[in-house]
Amino acid sequence: MIWFIPGLIALVLGAELLVRGASKLALSFGISPLVVGLTVVAFGTSSPELAVSVQSAWTGRVDIALGNVVGSNIFNILFILGVSALIAPLTVHRQLVRQEVPLLIGVSLLLWALASDGGIGRLDGLIFVTLLIAYMVLLIRQSRRETAADREINGEVAAVDQQAWDRHWSMQLLLVVAGLRC
């Protein structure tokens, strides 16, 4: 119990550093804020679940790992999204409805289908990791195309009002590493 409060503080601090550094790093590479939210911030906020799942799988408690993944997704989608919508109306980007929601449903059905034999094996994990990499590549390509098109339409390059150290990729990478270490 004595480690709960320091652990909670480290979790919040680490998530903040990770999300801040990764978001700025992605934006500096011309990746749109929507993609940053769908990927970088999602990775940052899911890193505690990843740590628990990896440790659980490593020690042979795969039931905890699978329950952690499924439970976290259910909680994030239903509770966090629901509470957020109760506080203020949520504006949903069209790409989210057209691309991400069907993808979420498809991956959930794939998990159900792959687990129907009683387990999730290494081949199943390889399938999910491959799908994640393909998804990331797709999002980055789409984002760069949209960002280039926006700049061409507006005829300008967005100026970011930040200090010089804040823009440098090494500082952003340092924030990411610090966030992962907390």
C-alpha positions in Angstrom: 0.0 0.0 0.0 2.9 2.3 0.7 4.0 2.1 -2.9 0.6 2.9 -4.4 0.8 6.7 -4.2 4.4 7.0 -5.5 3.5 4.4 -8.2 0.4 6.4 -9.2 2.5 9.6 -9.4 5.2 7.9 -11.5 2.5 6.5 -13.8 0.9 9.9 -14.4 4.3 11.6 -14.8 5.6 8.9 -17.1 2.5 8.9 -19.3 2.6 12.7 -19.5 6.3 12.7 -20.6 5.8 9.9 -23.1 2.7 11.4 -24.7 4.1 14.9 -24.8 7.5 13.8 -26.3 6.0 11.3 -28.8 3.3 13.7 -29.9 5.8 16.5 -30.6 8.1 14.1 -32.3 5.4 12.8 -34.6 4.1 16.4 -35.4 7.7 17.4 -36.2 7.8 14.7 -38.9 4.6 16.0 -40.5 2.2 13.5 -39.0 -1.3 15.0 -38.5 -2.8 15.5 -35.0 -5.5 12.9 -35.7 -2.9 10.3 -36.4 -0.9 11.4 -33.3 -4.1 10.8 -31.3 -4.9 7.5 -32.8 -1.4 6.1 -32.5 1.2 7.9 -30.4 -1.1 9.0 -27.6 -2.8 5.6 -27.7 0.6 3.8 -27.3 1.5 6.2 -24.5 -1.6 5.7 -22.5 -1.5 1.9 -23.1 2.1 1.4 -22.0 1.1 0.4 -18.5 -1.3 -2.3 -19.9 1.5 -3.4 -22.2 3.9 -3.7 -19.2 1.4 -5.8 -17.3 0.5 -8.0 -20.2 4.2 -8.7 -21.1 5.1 -9.5 -17.5 2.0 -11.7 -17.2 2.8 -13.6 -20.4 6.4 -13.9 -19.4 5.5 -15.6 -16.1 3.0 -17.9 -17.8 -0.2 -16.0 -16.7 -1.6 -15.5 -20.2 -5.1 -15.3 -18.8 -4.2 -12.1 -17.0 -2.6 -10.7 -20.2 -5.6 -11.5 -22.4 -8.0 -10.2 -19.7 -6.0 -7.0 -19.4 -6.1 -6.3 -23.1 -9.8 -7.0 -23.5 -10.8 -5.4 -20.3 -8.8 -2.3 -21.0 -10.3 -1.8 -24.4 -13.8 -2.3 -23.1 -13.2 0.2 -20.3 -11.6 2.8 -22.5 -14.3 2.6 -25.2 -17.3 2.4 -23.0 -16.5 4.2 -19.8 -13.9 6.8 -20.7 -15.6 7.7 -24.0 -19.0 7.7 -22.2 -17.9 9.9 -19.3 -16.2 12.3 -21.8 -19.4 12.6 -23.8 -21.3 13.3 -20.6 -19.0 16.2 -19.8 -18.9 17.7 -23.2 -20.1 16.7 -26.7 -17.5 15.0 -28.7 -16.6 16.0 -32.2 -15.8 13.0 -34.3 -13.5 13.2 -37.3 -15.0 11.6 -40.4 -12.0 9.3 -40.9 -12.6 7.9 -37.4 -16.1 6.7 -38.3 -15.2 5.5 -41.8 -11.9 3.8 -41.2 -11.1 3.3 -37.5 -14.5 2.0 -36.2 -14.9 -0.8 -38.8 -11.2 -1.7 -38.2 -11.8 -1.9 -34.4 -14.8 -4.2 -35.0 -12.9 -6.3 -37.5 -9.9 -6.8 -35.2 -12.2 -7.6 -32.3 -13.9 -10.3 -34.4 -10.5 -11.6 -35.5 -9.5 -11.9 -31.8 -12.7 -13.8 -31.1 -12.1 -16.1 -34.0 -8.5 -16.8 -33.2 -9.3 -17.4 -29.5 -12.2 -19.8 -30.4 -9.7 -22.7 -30.4 -9.0 -22.1 -26.7 -5.9 -19.9 -26.8 -3.9 -17.2 -28.5 -0.6 -18.6 -29.8 2.6 -17.2 -31.3 1.2 -17.3 -34.8 -1.9 -15.4 -33.6 0.4 -12.8 -32.0 2.4 -12.5 -35.2 -0.8 -11.9 -37.1 -1.8 -9.0 -34.7 1.7 -7.5 -34.7 1.8 -7.6 -38.5 -1.7 -6.0 -38.7 -0.5 -3.3 -36.3 2.6 -2.5 -38.4 0.4 -2.4 -41.5 -2.0 -0.1 -39.8 0.7 2.2 -38.6 2.2 2.4 -42.1 -1.2 3.1 -43.6 -1.9 5.9 -41.1 1.5 7.6 -41.6 1.2 7.5 -45.4 -2.4 8.9 -45.2 -1.3 11.6 -42.8 1.7 12.7 -44.8 -0.5 12.9 -48.0 -3.2 15.0 -46.1 -0.6 17.2 -44.5 1.1 17.9 -47.9 -2.3 18.6 -49.5 -3.3 21.0 -46.7 0.0 22.9 -47.0 -0.4 23.1 -50.8 -4.0 24.4 -50.4 -3.1 26.9 -47.7 0.2 27.8 -49.4 2.0 27.9 -46.1 4.0 25.9 -43.7 2.5 25.9 -40.2 4.7 27.8 -37.8 5.0 26.3 -34.3 5.7 28.7 -31.5 8.1 26.8 -29.3 11.5 27.2 -27.8 14.4 25.9 -29.9 15.1 23.0 -27.5 11.5 21.9 -27.6 11.6 21.5 -31.4 14.7 19.4 -31.6 14.0 15.7 -32.1 16.6 14.6 -29.6 14.8 16.4 -26.8 11.5 14.9 -27.8 13.1 11.4 -28.0 14.5 12.0 -24.5 11.0 12.8 -23.2 9.7 9.5 -24.7 12.5 7.5 -23.1 11.9 9.3 -19.7 8.2 8.6 -20.0 8.9 4.9 -20.6 11.3 4.7 -17.7 8.8 6.0 -15.1 
